[in-house]
């Protein structure tokens, strides 16, 4: 498990109070599509074909019938996509 797979809690004092924001670890298909700048339909199709953007599709996780994407996997996929161009 990488550092990006864990919840990140950022706390900073504002007027004496601490406000925390928690980054999501797993994204729904629509959120993942926005994250990588592809349409949700293309991302869904890539789960069947195994290809997206001319390379292997990003890894996904099945939890029962639901499909989720790890933010770390999406970031790694985008990094590889930009390196191959």
N, C-alpha and C positions, 0 to 999 in steps of 0.2 A: 504494500500500500504506500503510495507516495504522499508527500506533504499536501498536495492539492486535493487528495481524497478525504482529508480530515476537515472538520469544520473549523473555519477561521473566525475567531472572535476579535474584533477590533474595538478597543475601548479607549475613549479619549474624554477627558473632562471638559464639559461645557457648562459654565456658570456653576461649578461645584457638583454637577451630576455626571454620572458616567452613562454614555449611550453606547449600546453595542449593536453591531450589525453582523449577521451571520450569512456567509456566502453559501449558496446551495451546492451540494456535492453531486447530486444526480439531477439531470434535466429531463423534462418530458421531450417528446419528439419535436413539437413545435418550438420549444425554447432552444433546443439544440440546433434546429435549422436556422434560427435567427442568429445564434452564436457563431455559426460557420458561414453565414451568408448564402445559404441555399434554401430552396423551397422545401416545405414539409413533405410534399409529394415526392420530390427527388430523394430526400433522405429515407422515406419509407420504402421506395423502390430499391434503394441501395441495399437494404437489408435482405432482399431477395436475390439481387444480381451479384452483390458483393463488390460492386464498383461504384465510385462516385468521383467526379472530376478527373477521370482518366487514371485513377489509381484505386487501391483497395479502400473500401468504405470504412468509416470510423467504427470502432468496436462499440457494441451495445450490450446492455445487461437486461435479461428477462427476469422479471419478478412476478411469478404467476403468469398472468396474461398481459401484464403491462411491460412496456419497453422503456428503458431509461438509458441515458448517456452520461458517463462520468465527464466532468469538466476537464479533468487532466487528460483523458483520452482524446477529447475534441481539440484541446490545445496542441497536443502532440501531432494530431492529424493535420491541423492547419500548418504547423511548423514544417512538417514533411512535404506538404503540398507546395509551400513557398520555396523550399530548398530544391525541389525537382524542376522548377520552372527556369 
